[in-house]
Amino acid sequence: MKGYKLALHKSYFDKGLSVTSYVKYLIAFFGIASSDVKATLILGVAYAIFSYILGRILFKVGYIEAEQEVYNIHNKFVKEMRNKRFK
């Protein structure tokens, strides 16, 4: 499957970023308030690496499956398909 590994790594980063999304505003506020470009870039890169690692951890511990199951419990279509009996 072409592009699978890239998509997998992107999903790790995206999940970590979505869980910690408010941190980016703190980093932006720090950059504006301090006007220290170098420190802001270092914080941004560290945040990106942390988001990737956190995303990998969330996939490994099964958090993603639990999150999807919560979504499925409240999805009408999934409820209907689970209750439907096929003959």
Secondary structure, DSSP 8 states (H G I E B T S, - for coil): -TTHHHHHHHHHHHHHHHHTTTHHHHHHHHHHHH--HHHHHHHHHHHHHHHHHHHHHHHHTTHHHHHHHHHHHT-HHHHHHHH----
